Amino acid sequence: MHFIHPIYIPFLFILVVVFILLCLVGYNFKKKKRELIASNKMFKVIAPSFSPKQQIIKVIYLIIGFFFLAFSIAGPMWGKQTVDENLKGIEVFIALDCSQSMQAQDYKPSRIDFAKALIIKLIDLLQGNRIGIIAFAGEAFMECPLTSDMEAAKLFIDYADYTAMPVQGSDIEKAIKLASESFSPSKTGSKVMIILSDGEHFSGDAIKAAEEARANGISIYTIGIGSPEGSKLIINGREKQDRYGRTVISKLDEEGMKQIAGAANGVYLHADYEESSIRRFVSSVKSLKKGDFGVRNEDLYIHRFQYTLIIAFIFICLSIILTERRFGKK
């Protein structure tokens, strides 16, 4: 047996126990009240139609009814039925810049950590589509091919880091080409690439690669991670210095990131801490034409709460209708 709201079960169990205790307290209160009026033998003379047994049954019916009512709230399910679901969506590759400049701390705790948290939000907001993950620096690597399993896609994000990149740099062109080669050959539906980077000193011809992607029906959206004013670059707890011994200041190349998005019919977003901005950004992605992913057969548990609700209703009604008098007595 499964439940729609399993999280409710502990609270409902406590509620049922409390209700049972209240019923027992109420029963004992009535019993003591009767004993104050007269002894059991005398009470039978005064009220010959009264039945303690009927009173107990009435309480038991009420407890059973309340139990099944609580059971219904949890949403019991048993038995399965096969449902055919037509899947439609967008193919999206998310590319994360893992170059050393993403270690800058103008976003806390660092640009790359902020970007990873942002990718988790993107994946959650893009539920129902196919997501792939690419990590790039001087080279581009496929971390996760296109998948509908969002939780699996999230697992690969932690492995993306500058220490895992054999070649340093920021070659956005290679990331774009890898994504372009990795989309499905399907002609239906939109294909989107989202690049998270500070855009600093990117090598290769990213603008040309973006234009070629657009010609192949791929839109490129970019998210700028960092600040135009820049931040000191901290590597392994130490400030990075150039060949002249000067502290390296890493800055967001916002203009470059805008040009890449503009070259491939995309949208640029400067990342911030506002939930609304990323939601608007994702809305523009989701508004694109959806493709057909085929039919998925899924076995779903059948909702049965209506049956337990009927049982609850019957027992609660019986507890209301049932009197405390013996049958046949007035």
C-alpha positions in Angstrom: 0.0 0.0 0.0 1.2 3.5 -0.8 0.0 7.0 0.2 -0.4 10.3 -1.6 0.7 12.2 1.5 2.9 9.8 3.5 4.4 12.8 5.4 1.0 13.2 7.1 0.9 9.7 8.6 2.9 10.4 11.9 0.7 13.5 12.6 -2.5 11.6 11.8 -1.4 8.7 14.1 -0.8 11.2 16.9 -4.2 12.8 16.2 -6.0 9.4 16.3 -4.3 8.5 19.6 -5.3 11.9 21.1 -8.9 11.4 19.9 -9.0 7.9 21.5 -7.8 9.3 24.7 -10.4 12.0 24.6 -13.1 9.4 24.0 -11.9 7.4 26.9 -11.8 10.4 29.2 -15.3 11.4 28.1 -16.6 7.8 28.7 -15.0 7.8 32.2 -16.4 11.2 33.0 -20.0 10.1 32.1 -19.5 6.9 34.2 -18.3 8.8 37.2 -21.2 11.2 36.8 -23.7 8.3 36.9 -22.0 6.9 40.0 -22.5 10.2 41.8 -26.2 10.1 41.1 -26.7 6.4 42.2 -25.1 3.0 42.4 -25.2 0.7 39.5 -28.1 -1.3 40.9 -30.0 1.8 41.7 -29.3 3.4 38.3 -30.8 0.3 36.6 -34.0 0.9 38.6 -34.0 4.6 37.8 -33.1 4.2 34.1 -33.9 0.6 33.1 -33.5 1.4 29.4 -29.9 2.6 29.7 -27.3 0.2 28.3 -23.6 0.7 29.2 -22.8 -1.8 26.4 -24.5 0.4 23.9 -22.6 3.4 25.1 -19.3 1.5 24.6 -20.3 0.4 21.1 -21.2 4.0 20.3 -17.7 5.2 21.4 -16.0 2.4 19.4 -18.0 3.3 16.3 -16.9 6.9 16.6 -13.2 5.9 17.1 -13.3 3.6 14.0 -14.9 6.3 11.9 -12.3 8.9 13.0 -9.5 6.4 12.2 -10.7 5.8 8.7 -11.2 9.5 8.2 -7.6 10.1 9.1 -6.6 7.2 6.9 -8.4 8.9 4.0 -6.6 12.2 4.5 -3.2 10.4 4.0 -4.5 9.3 0.5 -4.3 5.4 0.4 -3.4 3.8 -2.9 -3.3 0.2 -3.9 -3.5 -1.7 -7.2 -2.0 -0.4 -10.4 -3.1 0.7 -13.8 -1.0 1.4 -16.9 -1.3 4.9 -18.3 0.1 6.0 -21.7 1.6 9.5 -21.5 2.6 11.6 -24.5 5.8 13.3 -23.7 6.6 16.7 -25.1 9.3 19.1 -24.2 12.5 20.9 -25.1 16.1 19.6 -25.2 18.4 21.7 -23.1 22.2 21.5 -22.6 23.5 23.5 -19.5 27.1 24.3 -19.9 29.1 25.3 -16.8 32.4 27.3 -17.0 34.9 25.5 -14.7 37.9 27.7 -15.4 40.0 29.1 -12.5 38.3 32.5 -12.8 35.1 30.9 -11.5 36.8 30.6 -8.1 36.4 34.4 -7.6 34.3 35.3 -4.6 32.1 38.2 -5.7 29.4 35.5 -5.3 29.4 33.6 -2.0 31.0 31.2 -1.4 32.4 31.4 -5.0 31.2 32.0 -8.5 31.2 28.3 -9.4 29.4 27.2 -6.2 26.7 29.9 -6.9 26.5 28.7 -10.5 26.0 25.1 -9.3 23.1 26.1 -7.0 21.6 28.1 -9.9 21.8 25.0 -12.2 19.8 23.0 -9.6 17.1 25.7 -9.7 17.2 25.6 -13.6 16.7 21.8 -13.6 13.8 22.0 -11.1 12.1 24.7 -13.2 12.7 22.7 -16.4 11.0 19.6 -15.1 9.4 17.6 -18.0 12.1 18.5 -20.5 15.4 16.7 -21.4 18.5 18.1 -19.7 22.2 17.5 -20.4 25.2 18.9 -18.5 28.5 20.1 -20.1 31.6 21.2 -18.1 34.2 23.3 -19.9 37.4 25.2 -19.4 40.1 24.9 -22.1 38.3 21.8 -23.3 34.6 20.8 -23.1 33.4 17.5 -21.5 30.0 15.8 -21.5 29.1 15.3 -17.9 25.6 14.0 -18.5 23.9 13.4 -21.9 20.4 14.4 -22.5 18.0 12.8 -20.0 14.5 13.1 -18.5 15.8 12.0 -15.2 16.3 15.3 -13.4 17.8 13.8 -10.2 20.4 11.9 -12.2 21.4 15.2 -14.0 21.8 16.9 -10.6 24.3 14.2 -9.5 26.8 15.2 -12.2 27.0 18.8 -11.2 29.2 18.2 -8.1 31.9 16.6 -10.3 32.3 19.8 -12.3 35.3 21.7 -10.9 38.4 23.5 -12.2 40.6 20.7 -10.6 39.0 18.2 -12.9 39.8 20.2 -16.0 43.1 19.1 -17.7 43.3 22.3 -19.8 42.6 25.7 -18.3 41.1 28.6 -20.1 37.5 29.4 -21.1 36.8 27.9 -24.5 33.0 28.6 -25.0 33.3 27.7 -28.7 34.2 24.1 -27.8 31.3 23.9 -25.4 28.9 25.2 -28.1 30.2 22.7 -30.7 30.0 19.7 -28.2 26.3 20.6 -27.4 25.5 21.1 -31.1 26.8 17.6 -31.9 25.0 16.0 -29.0 21.4 17.1 -29.5 19.1 14.4 -30.9 18.6 14.4 -34.7 14.9 15.1 -34.3 13.7 18.0 -36.4 10.7 18.7 -34.1 11.0 20.8 -30.9 13.4 23.5 -29.8 17.0 22.9 -28.9 18.5 25.2 -26.3 21.9 25.7 -24.7 22.3 27.6 -21.5 25.8 28.8 -20.7 26.8 29.9 -17.2 30.1 31.7 -17.2 31.9 34.9 -16.3 33.0 35.1 -19.9 36.4 36.3 -19.0 39.2 35.9 -21.6 37.2 33.3 -23.5 39.2 31.7 -26.3 38.1 30.4 -29.7 35.5 32.1 -31.8 32.4 31.8 -29.6 30.4 34.3 -31.7 31.0 32.3 -34.9 30.1 29.0 -33.1 26.9 30.7 -31.8 25.9 31.8 -35.3 26.5 28.3 -36.6 24.3 26.9 -33.8 21.5 29.3 -34.7 21.7 28.1 -38.4 21.2 24.6 -37.1 18.1 25.7 -35.1 19.8 25.9 -31.7 19.2 28.9 -29.4 21.8 29.9 -26.9 20.9 31.6 -23.6 23.7 33.0 -21.4 23.9 33.7 -17.7 26.7 36.0 -16.5 28.3 34.9 -13.2 30.3 37.6 -11.5 30.5 41.4 -11.2 31.8 43.9 -13.8 33.9 45.5 -11.0 35.5 42.1 -10.4 37.0 40.3 -7.5 40.3 38.9 -6.3 41.0 35.4 -7.5 41.6 33.0 -4.6 43.1 29.6 -5.5 43.8 27.1 -2.7 43.4 29.9 -0.1 45.9 32.2 -1.8 45.5 35.2 -4.0 46.5 34.5 -7.6 49.1 36.9 -9.0 50.2 37.6 -12.6 53.8 37.3 -13.9 54.5 40.8 -12.5 53.4 39.9 -9.0 50.2 41.9 -9.2 47.0 40.4 -7.6 44.7 39.1 -10.4 41.2 40.7 -10.5 38.7 38.6 -12.3 35.8 40.6 -14.0 32.6 39.6 -15.6 32.7 40.1 -19.4 29.0 41.0 -19.7 29.3 42.4 -23.2 30.8 39.2 -24.5 28.1 37.1 -22.9 25.4 39.3 -24.4 27.0 39.0 -27.9 27.0 35.2 -27.7 23.3 35.1 -26.7 22.4 37.7 -29.4 24.2 35.7 -32.1 21.9 32.6 -31.4 18.5 34.2 -30.8 18.9 33.8 -27.1 18.5 35.9 -23.9 21.2 37.2 -21.5 20.7 37.2 -17.7 23.1 38.7 -15.2 22.8 36.3 -12.3 21.5 37.7 -9.0 19.9 36.4 -5.8 16.3 37.2 -7.0 14.1 34.1 -7.6 11.9 36.1 -9.9 14.7 36.9 -12.4 15.6 33.2 -13.0 11.9 32.3 -13.2 11.4 34.9 -16.0 14.5 33.6 -17.7 13.3 30.0 -17.6 9.8 31.1 -18.8 11.3 32.5 -22.0 13.0 29.1 -22.5 9.8 27.1 -21.8 7.8 29.3 -24.2 9.8 27.8 -27.2 8.2 25.1 -29.4 8.0 21.7 -27.8 9.0 18.5 -29.5 7.5 15.0 -29.3 9.5 12.7 -27.0 7.3 9.7 -27.8 4.9 7.8 -25.5 5.8 6.5 -22.0 4.0 3.6 -20.4 3.8 4.2 -16.7 2.3 2.0 -14.0 0.4 4.2 -11.5 -1.1 3.3 -8.2 -4.9 3.7 -8.0 -6.4 6.2 -5.5 -8.6 4.5 -3.1 -9.3 7.2 -0.5 -13.0 7.3 -1.5 -13.5 3.8 -0.1 -12.0 4.5 3.3 -13.9 7.8 3.3 -17.2 5.9 2.8 -16.3 3.5 5.7 -15.5 6.5 7.9 -18.9 8.1 7.0 -20.8 4.9 7.8 -19.2 4.4 11.3 -19.6 8.1 12.2 -23.2 8.0 11.2 -23.8 4.8 13.2 -22.2 6.4 16.3 -24.6 9.4 15.9 -27.7 7.2 15.2 -27.1 4.6 17.9 -28.7 5.5 21.2 -27.6 4.5 24.7 -30.9 2.7 25.3 -31.3 -1.1 25.1 -33.0 -2.3 21.9 -36.8 -2.6 22.5 -36.7 -0.3 25.5 -38.2 3.2 25.7 
